[in-house]
Amino acid sequence: MTVFYLPRTQGSGFRVGFTVGRVLGGAVERNRIKRRLREAVRLQHPGDQAAVDVVINPKKSLLTADFTEVEREIIRAFEVIRKSSEKETK
């Protein structure tokens, strides 16, 4: 999974988007990937995060990965974003 982020100067809150292209499978597989990612983000969403836009670009292995592994990847990505945004505000 690849995660891109960009701090925003206007507004507040933490926005997350997903890019799931046709190369990852048919509509059923792509929708399943998006549902799994949305649930992992919902469960691990950092409520006190700075104003950041996040785009998650999954890999096809996400379909067969255990959900706890998906959550771990999301947690790790959010931690990197949090640490980076703290550095920028200092």
PyMOL Python script that loads the backbone (N, CA, C, O; Angstrom):
from pymol import cmd

cmd.read_pdbstr("""\
ATOM      1  N   MET A   1       0.849  -1.163   0.000  1.00  0.00           N
ATOM      2  CA  MET A   1       0.000   0.000   0.000  1.00  0.00           C
ATOM      3  C   MET A   1       0.895   1.227   0.000  1.00  0.00           C
ATOM      4  O   MET A   1       1.892   1.279   0.720  1.00  0.00           O
ATOM      5  N   THR A   2       0.538   2.205  -0.804  1.00  0.00           N
ATOM      6  CA  THR A   2       1.261   3.462  -0.877  1.00  0.00           C
ATOM      7  C   THR A   2       0.342   4.565  -0.352  1.00  0.00           C
ATOM      8  O   THR A   2      -0.837   4.623  -0.703  1.00  0.00           O
ATOM      9  N   VAL A   3       0.888   5.424   0.480  1.00  0.00           N
ATOM     10  CA  VAL A   3       0.092   6.503   1.069  1.00  0.00           C
ATOM     11  C   VAL A   3       0.765   7.826   0.748  1.00  0.00           C
ATOM     12  O   VAL A   3       1.957   8.013   0.994  1.00  0.00           O
ATOM     13  N   PHE A   4      -0.023   8.743   0.192  1.00  0.00           N
ATOM     14  CA  PHE A   4       0.439  10.095  -0.089  1.00  0.00           C
ATOM     15  C   PHE A   4      -0.323  11.038   0.820  1.00  0.00           C
ATOM     16  O   PHE A   4      -1.493  10.801   1.123  1.00  0.00           O
ATOM     17  N   TYR A   5       0.335  12.113   1.261  1.00  0.00           N
ATOM     18  CA  TYR A   5      -0.368  13.092   2.082  1.00  0.00           C
ATOM     19  C   TYR A   5       0.147  14.482   1.770  1.00  0.00           C
ATOM     20  O   TYR A   5       1.282  14.665   1.332  1.00  0.00           O
ATOM     21  N   LEU A   6      -0.719  15.459   2.008  1.00  0.00           N
ATOM     22  CA  LEU A   6      -0.381  16.847   1.757  1.00  0.00           C
ATOM     23  C   LEU A   6      -1.068  17.709   2.812  1.00  0.00           C
ATOM     24  O   LEU A   6      -2.294  17.685   2.925  1.00  0.00           O
ATOM     25  N   PRO A   7      -0.297  18.469   3.581  1.00  0.00           N
ATOM     26  CA  PRO A   7      -0.910  19.364   4.566  1.00  0.00           C
ATOM     27  C   PRO A   7      -1.716  20.457   3.855  1.00  0.00           C
ATOM     28  O   PRO A   7      -1.323  20.949   2.798  1.00  0.00           O
ATOM     29  N   ARG A   8      -2.840  20.821   4.455  1.00  0.00           N
ATOM     30  CA  ARG A   8      -3.680  21.883   3.902  1.00  0.00           C
ATOM     31  C   ARG A   8      -3.486  23.152   4.711  1.00  0.00           C
ATOM     32  O   ARG A   8      -3.247  23.097   5.917  1.00  0.00           O
ATOM     33  N   THR A   9      -3.590  24.295   4.049  1.00  0.00           N
ATOM     34  CA  THR A   9      -3.480  25.566   4.751  1.00  0.00           C
ATOM     35  C   THR A   9      -4.851  26.083   5.144  1.00  0.00           C
ATOM     36  O   THR A   9      -4.968  26.829   6.117  1.00  0.00           O
ATOM     37  N   GLN A  10      -5.889  25.708   4.413  1.00  0.00           N
ATOM     38  CA  GLN A  10      -7.240  26.159   4.722  1.00  0.00           C
ATOM     39  C   GLN A  10      -8.060  25.004   5.263  1.00  0.00           C
ATOM     40  O   GLN A  10      -7.844  23.846   4.906  1.00  0.00           O
ATOM     41  N   GLY A  11      -8.981  25.330   6.110  1.00  0.00           N
ATOM     42  CA  GLY A  11      -9.874  24.311   6.646  1.00  0.00           C
ATOM     43  C   GLY A  11      -9.219  23.522   7.759  1.00  0.00           C
ATOM     44  O   GLY A  11      -8.067  23.749   8.128  1.00  0.00           O
ATOM     45  N   SER A  12      -9.985  22.598   8.273  1.00  0.00           N
ATOM     46  CA  SER A  12      -9.469  21.748   9.333  1.00  0.00           C
ATOM     47  C   SER A  12      -9.958  20.334   9.092  1.00  0.00           C
ATOM     48  O   SER A  12     -10.851  20.102   8.277  1.00  0.00           O
ATOM     49  N   GLY A  13      -9.381  19.415   9.791  1.00  0.00           N
ATOM     50  CA  GLY A  13      -9.821  18.034   9.667  1.00  0.00           C
ATOM     51  C   GLY A  13      -8.892  17.193   8.827  1.00  0.00           C
ATOM     52  O   GLY A  13      -7.953  17.680   8.197  1.00  0.00           O
ATOM     53  N   PHE A  14      -9.185  15.946   8.843  1.00  0.00           N
ATOM     54  CA  PHE A  14      -8.359  14.909   8.238  1.00  0.00           C
ATOM     55  C   PHE A  14      -9.203  14.258   7.148  1.00  0.00           C
ATOM     56  O   PHE A  14     -10.206  13.612   7.454  1.00  0.00           O
ATOM     57  N   ARG A  15      -8.816  14.414   5.876  1.00  0.00           N
ATOM     58  CA  ARG A  15      -9.585  13.834   4.776  1.00  0.00           C
ATOM     59  C   ARG A  15      -8.803  12.688   4.149  1.00  0.00           C
ATOM     60  O   ARG A  15      -7.595  12.786   3.936  1.00  0.00           O
ATOM     61  N   VAL A  16      -9.511  11.599   3.856  1.00  0.00           N
ATOM     62  CA  VAL A  16      -8.880  10.409   3.294  1.00  0.00           C
ATOM     63  C   VAL A  16      -9.608  10.026   2.009  1.00  0.00           C
ATOM     64  O   VAL A  16     -10.838  10.026   1.957  1.00  0.00           O
ATOM     65  N   GLY A  17      -8.831   9.697   0.968  1.00  0.00           N
ATOM     66  CA  GLY A  17      -9.379   9.225  -0.294  1.00  0.00           C
ATOM     67  C   GLY A  17      -8.638   7.977  -0.740  1.00  0.00           C
ATOM     68  O   GLY A  17      -7.540   7.692  -0.264  1.00  0.00           O
ATOM     69  N   PHE A  18      -9.242   7.239  -1.654  1.00  0.00           N
ATOM     70  CA  PHE A  18      -8.662   5.989  -2.140  1.00  0.00           C
ATOM     71  C   PHE A  18      -8.598   6.011  -3.657  1.00  0.00           C
ATOM     72  O   PHE A  18      -9.503   6.527  -4.313  1.00  0.00           O
ATOM     73  N   THR A  19      -7.532   5.452  -4.218  1.00  0.00           N
ATOM     74  CA  THR A  19      -7.433   5.266  -5.660  1.00  0.00           C
ATOM     75  C   THR A  19      -7.333   3.770  -5.912  1.00  0.00           C
ATOM     76  O   THR A  19      -6.337   3.133  -5.568  1.00  0.00           O
ATOM     77  N   VAL A  20      -8.363   3.229  -6.509  1.00  0.00           N
ATOM     78  CA  VAL A  20      -8.407   1.796  -6.779  1.00  0.00           C
ATOM     79  C   VAL A  20      -8.708   1.632  -8.264  1.00  0.00           C
ATOM     80  O   VAL A  20      -9.864   1.702  -8.679  1.00  0.00           O
ATOM     81  N   GLY A  21      -7.663   1.413  -9.063  1.00  0.00           N
ATOM     82  CA  GLY A  21      -7.803   1.331 -10.506  1.00  0.00           C
ATOM     83  C   GLY A  21      -8.242  -0.036 -11.003  1.00  0.00           C
ATOM     84  O   GLY A  21      -8.286  -1.008 -10.248  1.00  0.00           O
ATOM     85  N   ARG A  22      -8.561  -0.089 -12.266  1.00  0.00           N
ATOM     86  CA  ARG A  22      -9.032  -1.331 -12.893  1.00  0.00           C
ATOM     87  C   ARG A  22      -7.989  -2.440 -12.887  1.00  0.00           C
ATOM     88  O   ARG A  22      -8.329  -3.620 -12.981  1.00  0.00           O
ATOM     89  N   VAL A  23      -6.737  -2.065 -12.777  1.00  0.00           N
ATOM     90  CA  VAL A  23      -5.679  -3.068 -12.776  1.00  0.00           C
ATOM     91  C   VAL A  23      -5.783  -3.973 -11.546  1.00  0.00           C
ATOM     92  O   VAL A  23      -5.223  -5.069 -11.537  1.00  0.00           O
ATOM     93  N   LEU A  24      -6.492  -3.522 -10.510  1.00  0.00           N
ATOM     94  CA  LEU A  24      -6.629  -4.308  -9.286  1.00  0.00           C
ATOM     95  C   LEU A  24      -7.737  -5.354  -9.373  1.00  0.00           C
ATOM     96  O   LEU A  24      -7.901  -6.148  -8.447  1.00  0.00           O
ATOM     97  N   GLY A  25      -8.485  -5.372 -10.445  1.00  0.00           N
ATOM     98  CA  GLY A  25      -9.519  -6.388 -10.609  1.00  0.00           C
ATOM     99  C   GLY A  25     -10.820  -5.787 -11.102  1.00  0.00           C
ATOM    100  O   GLY A  25     -10.901  -4.609 -11.451  1.00  0.00           O
ATOM    101  N   GLY A  26     -11.819  -6.626 -11.118  1.00  0.00           N
ATOM    102  CA  GLY A  26     -13.141  -6.185 -11.540  1.00  0.00           C
ATOM    103  C   GLY A  26     -13.790  -5.305 -10.483  1.00  0.00           C
ATOM    104  O   GLY A  26     -13.203  -5.022  -9.439  1.00  0.00           O
ATOM    105  N   ALA A  27     -15.013  -4.879 -10.776  1.00  0.00           N
ATOM    106  CA  ALA A  27     -15.720  -3.969  -9.881  1.00  0.00           C
ATOM    107  C   ALA A  27     -15.922  -4.580  -8.498  1.00  0.00           C
ATOM    108  O   ALA A  27     -15.819  -3.880  -7.491  1.00  0.00           O
ATOM    109  N   VAL A  28     -16.208  -5.870  -8.443  1.00  0.00           N
ATOM    110  CA  VAL A  28     -16.444  -6.522  -7.158  1.00  0.00           C
ATOM    111  C   VAL A  28     -15.188  -6.474  -6.294  1.00  0.00           C
ATOM    112  O   VAL A  28     -15.262  -6.150  -5.109  1.00  0.00           O
ATOM    113  N   GLU A  29     -14.042  -6.793  -6.875  1.00  0.00           N
ATOM    114  CA  GLU A  29     -12.790  -6.780  -6.127  1.00  0.00           C
ATOM    115  C   GLU A  29     -12.413  -5.362  -5.704  1.00  0.00           C
ATOM    116  O   GLU A  29     -11.981  -5.140  -4.573  1.00  0.00           O
ATOM    117  N   ARG A  30     -12.578  -4.406  -6.617  1.00  0.00           N
ATOM    118  CA  ARG A  30     -12.238  -3.020  -6.286  1.00  0.00           C
ATOM    119  C   ARG A  30     -13.121  -2.488  -5.169  1.00  0.00           C
ATOM    120  O   ARG A  30     -12.640  -1.797  -4.271  1.00  0.00           O
ATOM    121  N   ASN A  31     -14.407  -2.805  -5.219  1.00  0.00           N
ATOM    122  CA  ASN A  31     -15.313  -2.353  -4.162  1.00  0.00           C
ATOM    123  C   ASN A  31     -14.985  -3.014  -2.830  1.00  0.00           C
ATOM    124  O   ASN A  31     -15.088  -2.376  -1.783  1.00  0.00           O
ATOM    125  N   ARG A  32     -14.594  -4.277  -2.858  1.00  0.00           N
ATOM    126  CA  ARG A  32     -14.204  -4.965  -1.627  1.00  0.00           C
ATOM    127  C   ARG A  32     -12.968  -4.312  -1.014  1.00  0.00           C
ATOM    128  O   ARG A  32     -12.890  -4.129   0.201  1.00  0.00           O
ATOM    129  N   ILE A  33     -12.002  -3.961  -1.865  1.00  0.00           N
ATOM    130  CA  ILE A  33     -10.795  -3.280  -1.388  1.00  0.00           C
ATOM    131  C   ILE A  33     -11.171  -1.960  -0.725  1.00  0.00           C
ATOM    132  O   ILE A  33     -10.688  -1.649   0.364  1.00  0.00           O
ATOM    133  N   LYS A  34     -12.038  -1.178  -1.384  1.00  0.00           N
ATOM    134  CA  LYS A  34     -12.443   0.110  -0.822  1.00  0.00           C
ATOM    135  C   LYS A  34     -13.197  -0.055   0.490  1.00  0.00           C
ATOM    136  O   LYS A  34     -12.993   0.726   1.419  1.00  0.00           O
ATOM    137  N   ARG A  35     -14.062  -1.055   0.579  1.00  0.00           N
ATOM    138  CA  ARG A  35     -14.797  -1.290   1.830  1.00  0.00           C
ATOM    139  C   ARG A  35     -13.851  -1.640   2.967  1.00  0.00           C
ATOM    140  O   ARG A  35     -14.008  -1.143   4.082  1.00  0.00           O
ATOM    141  N   ARG A  36     -12.867  -2.496   2.690  1.00  0.00           N
ATOM    142  CA  ARG A  36     -11.902  -2.879   3.725  1.00  0.00           C
ATOM    143  C   ARG A  36     -11.080  -1.671   4.171  1.00  0.00           C
ATOM    144  O   ARG A  36     -10.838  -1.492   5.365  1.00  0.00           O
ATOM    145  N   LEU A  37     -10.651  -0.845   3.218  1.00  0.00           N
ATOM    146  CA  LEU A  37      -9.875   0.340   3.565  1.00  0.00           C
ATOM    147  C   LEU A  37     -10.707   1.337   4.358  1.00  0.00           C
ATOM    148  O   LEU A  37     -10.229   1.896   5.346  1.00  0.00           O
ATOM    149  N   ARG A  38     -11.943   1.566   3.937  1.00  0.00           N
ATOM    150  CA  ARG A  38     -12.804   2.504   4.659  1.00  0.00           C
ATOM    151  C   ARG A  38     -13.019   2.064   6.105  1.00  0.00           C
ATOM    152  O   ARG A  38     -12.995   2.887   7.019  1.00  0.00           O
ATOM    153  N   GLU A  39     -13.230   0.766   6.307  1.00  0.00           N
ATOM    154  CA  GLU A  39     -13.448   0.259   7.662  1.00  0.00           C
ATOM    155  C   GLU A  39     -12.179   0.393   8.495  1.00  0.00           C
ATOM    156  O   GLU A  39     -12.253   0.775   9.663  1.00  0.00           O
ATOM    157  N   ALA A  40     -11.030   0.090   7.928  1.00  0.00           N
ATOM    158  CA  ALA A  40      -9.766   0.222   8.667  1.00  0.00           C
ATOM    159  C   ALA A  40      -9.517   1.680   9.033  1.00  0.00           C
ATOM    160  O   ALA A  40      -9.080   1.968  10.148  1.00  0.00           O
ATOM    161  N   VAL A  41      -9.785   2.593   8.123  1.00  0.00           N
ATOM    162  CA  VAL A  41      -9.600   4.023   8.416  1.00  0.00           C
ATOM    163  C   VAL A  41     -10.594   4.460   9.472  1.00  0.00           C
ATOM    164  O   VAL A  41     -10.237   5.224  10.369  1.00  0.00           O
ATOM    165  N   ARG A  42     -11.834   3.995   9.391  1.00  0.00           N
ATOM    166  CA  ARG A  42     -12.845   4.371  10.375  1.00  0.00           C
ATOM    167  C   ARG A  42     -12.428   3.927  11.784  1.00  0.00           C
ATOM    168  O   ARG A  42     -12.578   4.675  12.749  1.00  0.00           O
ATOM    169  N   LEU A  43     -11.904   2.704  11.886  1.00  0.00           N
ATOM    170  CA  LEU A  43     -11.504   2.182  13.187  1.00  0.00           C
ATOM    171  C   LEU A  43     -10.255   2.849  13.739  1.00  0.00           C
ATOM    172  O   LEU A  43     -10.104   2.964  14.955  1.00  0.00           O
ATOM    173  N   GLN A  44      -9.364   3.287  12.870  1.00  0.00           N
ATOM    174  CA  GLN A  44      -8.070   3.831  13.310  1.00  0.00           C
ATOM    175  C   GLN A  44      -7.946   5.325  13.093  1.00  0.00           C
ATOM    176  O   GLN A  44      -6.853   5.871  13.247  1.00  0.00           O
ATOM    177  N   HIS A  45      -9.020   6.005  12.743  1.00  0.00           N
ATOM    178  CA  HIS A  45      -8.980   7.430  12.405  1.00  0.00           C
ATOM    179  C   HIS A  45      -8.464   8.252  13.584  1.00  0.00           C
ATOM    180  O   HIS A  45      -9.013   8.179  14.683  1.00  0.00           O
ATOM    181  N   PRO A  46      -7.416   9.030  13.355  1.00  0.00           N
ATOM    182  CA  PRO A  46      -6.910   9.892  14.427  1.00  0.00           C
ATOM    183  C   PRO A  46      -7.784  11.138  14.530  1.00  0.00           C
ATOM    184  O   PRO A  46      -7.801  11.957  13.610  1.00  0.00           O
ATOM    185  N   GLY A  47      -8.490  11.289  15.606  1.00  0.00           N
ATOM    186  CA  GLY A  47      -9.422  12.400  15.749  1.00  0.00           C
ATOM    187  C   GLY A  47      -8.754  13.751  15.892  1.00  0.00           C
ATOM    188  O   GLY A  47      -9.333  14.762  15.495  1.00  0.00           O
ATOM    189  N   ASP A  48      -7.555  13.801  16.446  1.00  0.00           N
ATOM    190  CA  ASP A  48      -6.877  15.070  16.710  1.00  0.00           C
ATOM    191  C   ASP A  48      -5.836  15.416  15.655  1.00  0.00           C
ATOM    192  O   ASP A  48      -4.936  16.218  15.906  1.00  0.00           O
ATOM    193  N   GLN A  49      -5.951  14.827  14.502  1.00  0.00           N
ATOM    194  CA  GLN A  49      -4.968  15.034  13.429  1.00  0.00           C
ATOM    195  C   GLN A  49      -5.113  16.435  12.834  1.00  0.00           C
ATOM    196  O   GLN A  49      -6.209  16.994  12.809  1.00  0.00           O
ATOM    197  N   ALA A  50      -4.017  16.989  12.361  1.00  0.00           N
ATOM    198  CA  ALA A  50      -4.010  18.299  11.722  1.00  0.00           C
ATOM    199  C   ALA A  50      -4.728  18.237  10.377  1.00  0.00           C
ATOM    200  O   ALA A  50      -5.154  17.170   9.936  1.00  0.00           O
ATOM    201  N   ALA A  51      -4.855  19.390   9.736  1.00  0.00           N
ATOM    202  CA  ALA A  51      -5.519  19.470   8.438  1.00  0.00           C
ATOM    203  C   ALA A  51      -4.627  18.862   7.368  1.00  0.00           C
ATOM    204  O   ALA A  51      -3.673  19.490   6.909  1.00  0.00           O
ATOM    205  N   VAL A  52      -4.946  17.631   6.974  1.00  0.00           N
ATOM    206  CA  VAL A  52      -4.133  16.891   6.016  1.00  0.00           C
ATOM    207  C   VAL A  52      -5.054  16.150   5.056  1.00  0.00           C
ATOM    208  O   VAL A  52      -6.075  15.593   5.461  1.00  0.00           O
ATOM    209  N   ASP A  53      -4.680  16.151   3.776  1.00  0.00           N
ATOM    210  CA  ASP A  53      -5.355  15.314   2.785  1.00  0.00           C
ATOM    211  C   ASP A  53      -4.508  14.064   2.573  1.00  0.00           C
ATOM    212  O   ASP A  53      -3.301  14.162   2.355  1.00  0.00           O
ATOM    213  N   VAL A  54      -5.134  12.891   2.636  1.00  0.00           N
ATOM    214  CA  VAL A  54      -4.432  11.620   2.510  1.00  0.00           C
ATOM    215  C   VAL A  54      -5.046  10.841   1.355  1.00  0.00           C
ATOM    216  O   VAL A  54      -6.269  10.756   1.237  1.00  0.00           O
ATOM    217  N   VAL A  55      -4.198  10.273   0.505  1.00  0.00           N
ATOM    218  CA  VAL A  55      -4.654   9.400  -0.576  1.00  0.00           C
ATOM    219  C   VAL A  55      -3.960   8.055  -0.405  1.00  0.00           C
ATOM    220  O   VAL A  55      -2.734   7.977  -0.328  1.00  0.00           O
ATOM    221  N   ILE A  56      -4.767   6.999  -0.349  1.00  0.00           N
ATOM    222  CA  ILE A  56      -4.243   5.652  -0.165  1.00  0.00           C
ATOM    223  C   ILE A  56      -4.383   4.904  -1.477  1.00  0.00           C
ATOM    224  O   ILE A  56      -5.469   4.816  -2.048  1.00  0.00           O
ATOM    225  N   ASN A  57      -3.267   4.366  -1.943  1.00  0.00           N
ATOM    226  CA  ASN A  57      -3.221   3.612  -3.188  1.00  0.00           C
ATOM    227  C   ASN A  57      -2.888   2.159  -2.842  1.00  0.00           C
ATOM    228  O   ASN A  57      -1.720   1.833  -2.632  1.00  0.00           O
ATOM    229  N   PRO A  58      -3.898   1.278  -2.778  1.00  0.00           N
ATOM    230  CA  PRO A  58      -3.656  -0.102  -2.333  1.00  0.00           C
ATOM    231  C   PRO A  58      -3.043  -0.972  -3.418  1.00  0.00           C
ATOM    232  O   PRO A  58      -3.014  -0.603  -4.592  1.00  0.00           O
ATOM    233  N   LYS A  59      -2.564  -2.109  -3.011  1.00  0.00           N
ATOM    234  CA  LYS A  59      -2.059  -3.128  -3.932  1.00  0.00           C
ATOM    235  C   LYS A  59      -3.048  -4.287  -3.948  1.00  0.00           C
ATOM    236  O   LYS A  59      -3.883  -4.397  -3.050  1.00  0.00           O
ATOM    237  N   LYS A  60      -2.968  -5.142  -4.943  1.00  0.00           N
ATOM    238  CA  LYS A  60      -3.917  -6.236  -5.090  1.00  0.00           C
ATOM    239  C   LYS A  60      -3.842  -7.221  -3.922  1.00  0.00           C
ATOM    240  O   LYS A  60      -4.824  -7.901  -3.624  1.00  0.00           O
ATOM    241  N   SER A  61      -2.700  -7.304  -3.268  1.00  0.00           N
ATOM    242  CA  SER A  61      -2.549  -8.225  -2.144  1.00  0.00           C
ATOM    243  C   SER A  61      -3.461  -7.861  -0.975  1.00  0.00           C
ATOM    244  O   SER A  61      -3.634  -8.662  -0.056  1.00  0.00           O
ATOM    245  N   LEU A  62      -4.043  -6.668  -0.999  1.00  0.00           N
ATOM    246  CA  LEU A  62      -4.960  -6.267   0.059  1.00  0.00           C
ATOM    247  C   LEU A  62      -6.190  -7.167   0.119  1.00  0.00           C
ATOM    248  O   LEU A  62      -6.779  -7.342   1.186  1.00  0.00           O
ATOM    249  N   LEU A  63      -6.581  -7.737  -1.015  1.00  0.00           N
ATOM    250  CA  LEU A  63      -7.744  -8.634  -1.048  1.00  0.00           C
ATOM    251  C   LEU A  63      -7.527  -9.882  -0.206  1.00  0.00           C
ATOM    252  O   LEU A  63      -8.457 -10.365   0.439  1.00  0.00           O
ATOM    253  N   THR A  64      -6.322 -10.403  -0.207  1.00  0.00           N
ATOM    254  CA  THR A  64      -6.048 -11.654   0.500  1.00  0.00           C
ATOM    255  C   THR A  64      -5.415 -11.427   1.872  1.00  0.00           C
ATOM    256  O   THR A  64      -5.280 -12.370   2.651  1.00  0.00           O
ATOM    257  N   ALA A  65      -5.029 -10.194   2.172  1.00  0.00           N
ATOM    258  CA  ALA A  65      -4.380  -9.903   3.456  1.00  0.00           C
ATOM    259  C   ALA A  65      -5.384  -9.998   4.591  1.00  0.00           C
ATOM    260  O   ALA A  65      -6.574  -9.736   4.413  1.00  0.00           O
ATOM    261  N   ASP A  66      -4.890 -10.376   5.752  1.00  0.00           N
ATOM    262  CA  ASP A  66      -5.714 -10.423   6.947  1.00  0.00           C
ATOM    263  C   ASP A  66      -6.079  -8.990   7.340  1.00  0.00           C
ATOM    264  O   ASP A  66      -5.270  -8.076   7.175  1.00  0.00           O
ATOM    265  N   PHE A  67      -7.293  -8.793   7.859  1.00  0.00           N
ATOM    266  CA  PHE A  67      -7.754  -7.443   8.172  1.00  0.00           C
ATOM    267  C   PHE A  67      -6.884  -6.770   9.235  1.00  0.00           C
ATOM    268  O   PHE A  67      -6.699  -5.554   9.200  1.00  0.00           O
ATOM    269  N   THR A  68      -6.357  -7.537  10.164  1.00  0.00           N
ATOM    270  CA  THR A  68      -5.475  -6.939  11.177  1.00  0.00           C
ATOM    271  C   THR A  68      -4.214  -6.368  10.542  1.00  0.00           C
ATOM    272  O   THR A  68      -3.686  -5.359  11.010  1.00  0.00           O
ATOM    273  N   GLU A  69      -3.727  -7.005   9.483  1.00  0.00           N
ATOM    274  CA  GLU A  69      -2.559  -6.486   8.764  1.00  0.00           C
ATOM    275  C   GLU A  69      -2.909  -5.172   8.057  1.00  0.00           C
ATOM    276  O   GLU A  69      -2.095  -4.248   8.027  1.00  0.00           O
ATOM    277  N   VAL A  70      -4.096  -5.089   7.500  1.00  0.00           N
ATOM    278  CA  VAL A  70      -4.548  -3.854   6.852  1.00  0.00           C
ATOM    279  C   VAL A  70      -4.608  -2.738   7.895  1.00  0.00           C
ATOM    280  O   VAL A  70      -4.157  -1.621   7.639  1.00  0.00           O
ATOM    281  N   GLU A  71      -5.163  -3.040   9.068  1.00  0.00           N
ATOM    282  CA  GLU A  71      -5.234  -2.043  10.137  1.00  0.00           C
ATOM    283  C   GLU A  71      -3.844  -1.592  10.573  1.00  0.00           C
ATOM    284  O   GLU A  71      -3.619  -0.406  10.812  1.00  0.00           O
ATOM    285  N   ARG A  72      -2.915  -2.537  10.675  1.00  0.00           N
ATOM    286  CA  ARG A  72      -1.534  -2.189  11.060  1.00  0.00           C
ATOM    287  C   ARG A  72      -0.902  -1.242  10.052  1.00  0.00           C
ATOM    288  O   ARG A  72      -0.209  -0.296  10.426  1.00  0.00           O
ATOM    289  N   GLU A  73      -1.145  -1.502   8.772  1.00  0.00           N
ATOM    290  CA  GLU A  73      -0.604  -0.617   7.722  1.00  0.00           C
ATOM    291  C   GLU A  73      -1.190   0.789   7.841  1.00  0.00           C
ATOM    292  O   GLU A  73      -0.475   1.779   7.689  1.00  0.00           O
ATOM    293  N   ILE A  74      -2.481   0.870   8.110  1.00  0.00           N
ATOM    294  CA  ILE A  74      -3.138   2.170   8.258  1.00  0.00           C
ATOM    295  C   ILE A  74      -2.585   2.899   9.485  1.00  0.00           C
ATOM    296  O   ILE A  74      -2.292   4.093   9.418  1.00  0.00           O
ATOM    297  N   ILE A  75      -2.445   2.197  10.584  1.00  0.00           N
ATOM    298  CA  ILE A  75      -1.895   2.795  11.812  1.00  0.00           C
ATOM    299  C   ILE A  75      -0.498   3.338  11.548  1.00  0.00           C
ATOM    300  O   ILE A  75      -0.169   4.458  11.937  1.00  0.00           O
ATOM    301  N   ARG A  76       0.311   2.534  10.885  1.00  0.00           N
ATOM    302  CA  ARG A  76       1.685   2.950  10.595  1.00  0.00           C
ATOM    303  C   ARG A  76       1.704   4.205   9.709  1.00  0.00           C
ATOM    304  O   ARG A  76       2.495   5.119   9.946  1.00  0.00           O
ATOM    305  N   ALA A  77       0.845   4.249   8.702  1.00  0.00           N
ATOM    306  CA  ALA A  77       0.784   5.410   7.816  1.00  0.00           C
ATOM    307  C   ALA A  77       0.342   6.655   8.581  1.00  0.00           C
ATOM    308  O   ALA A  77       0.915   7.728   8.395  1.00  0.00           O
ATOM    309  N   PHE A  78      -0.674   6.524   9.442  1.00  0.00           N
ATOM    310  CA  PHE A  78      -1.156   7.663  10.207  1.00  0.00           C
ATOM    311  C   PHE A  78      -0.102   8.160  11.198  1.00  0.00           C
ATOM    312  O   PHE A  78      -0.015   9.360  11.459  1.00  0.00           O
ATOM    313  N   GLU A  79       0.693   7.249  11.747  1.00  0.00           N
ATOM    314  CA  GLU A  79       1.770   7.655  12.655  1.00  0.00           C
ATOM    315  C   GLU A  79       2.826   8.469  11.910  1.00  0.00           C
ATOM    316  O   GLU A  79       3.296   9.485  12.421  1.00  0.00           O
ATOM    317  N   VAL A  80       3.196   8.037  10.727  1.00  0.00           N
ATOM    318  CA  VAL A  80       4.186   8.779   9.928  1.00  0.00           C
ATOM    319  C   VAL A  80       3.650  10.166   9.593  1.00  0.00           C
ATOM    320  O   VAL A  80       4.379  11.155   9.672  1.00  0.00           O
ATOM    321  N   ILE A  81       2.381  10.236   9.222  1.00  0.00           N
ATOM    322  CA  ILE A  81       1.771  11.527   8.889  1.00  0.00           C
ATOM    323  C   ILE A  81       1.741  12.430  10.119  1.00  0.00           C
ATOM    324  O   ILE A  81       2.041  13.620  10.026  1.00  0.00           O
ATOM    325  N   ARG A  82       1.382  11.872  11.261  1.00  0.00           N
ATOM    326  CA  ARG A  82       1.320  12.656  12.495  1.00  0.00           C
ATOM    327  C   ARG A  82       2.695  13.213  12.856  1.00  0.00           C
ATOM    328  O   ARG A  82       2.824  14.395  13.175  1.00  0.00           O
ATOM    329  N   LYS A  83       3.725  12.360  12.804  1.00  0.00           N
ATOM    330  CA  LYS A  83       5.075  12.807  13.145  1.00  0.00           C
ATOM    331  C   LYS A  83       5.557  13.875  12.171  1.00  0.00           C
ATOM    332  O   LYS A  83       6.193  14.848  12.577  1.00  0.00           O
ATOM    333  N   SER A  84       5.260  13.698  10.907  1.00  0.00           N
ATOM    334  CA  SER A  84       5.676  14.663   9.902  1.00  0.00           C
ATOM    335  C   SER A  84       4.969  16.007  10.094  1.00  0.00           C
ATOM    336  O   SER A  84       5.590  17.061   9.957  1.00  0.00           O
ATOM    337  N   SER A  85       3.681  15.970  10.409  1.00  0.00           N
ATOM    338  CA  SER A  85       2.947  17.224  10.608  1.00  0.00           C
ATOM    339  C   SER A  85       3.398  17.930  11.874  1.00  0.00           C
ATOM    340  O   SER A  85       3.344  19.158  11.941  1.00  0.00           O
ATOM    341  N   GLU A  86       3.841  17.185  12.883  1.00  0.00           N
ATOM    342  CA  GLU A  86       4.374  17.810  14.090  1.00  0.00           C
ATOM    343  C   GLU A  86       5.688  18.524  13.797  1.00  0.00           C
ATOM    344  O   GLU A  86       5.941  19.604  14.331  1.00  0.00           O
ATOM    345  N   LYS A  87       6.525  17.925  12.951  1.00  0.00           N
ATOM    346  CA  LYS A  87       7.797  18.559  12.579  1.00  0.00           C
ATOM    347  C   LYS A  87       7.556  19.861  11.841  1.00  0.00           C
ATOM    348  O   LYS A  87       8.255  20.851  12.060  1.00  0.00           O
ATOM    349  N   GLU A  88       6.547  19.855  10.949  1.00  0.00           N
ATOM    350  CA  GLU A  88       6.288  21.042  10.140  1.00  0.00           C
ATOM    351  C   GLU A  88       5.725  22.199  10.965  1.00  0.00           C
ATOM    352  O   GLU A  88       5.940  23.363  10.628  1.00  0.00           O
ATOM    353  N   THR A  89       5.005  21.883  12.043  1.00  0.00           N
ATOM    354  CA  THR A  89       4.427  22.944  12.859  1.00  0.00           C
ATOM    355  C   THR A  89       5.432  23.537  13.834  1.00  0.00           C
ATOM    356  O   THR A  89       5.188  24.613  14.380  1.00  0.00           O
ATOM    357  N   LYS A  90       6.543  22.873  14.066  1.00  0.00           N
ATOM    358  CA  LYS A  90       7.547  23.380  15.012  1.00  0.00           C
ATOM    359  C   LYS A  90       8.409  24.443  14.411  1.00  0.00           C
ATOM    360  O   LYS A  90       9.299  24.967  15.081  1.00  0.00           O
TER     361      LYS A  90
END
""", "prot")
cmd.dss("prot")
cmd.show_as("cartoon", "prot")
cmd.util.cbc("prot")
cmd.orient("prot")
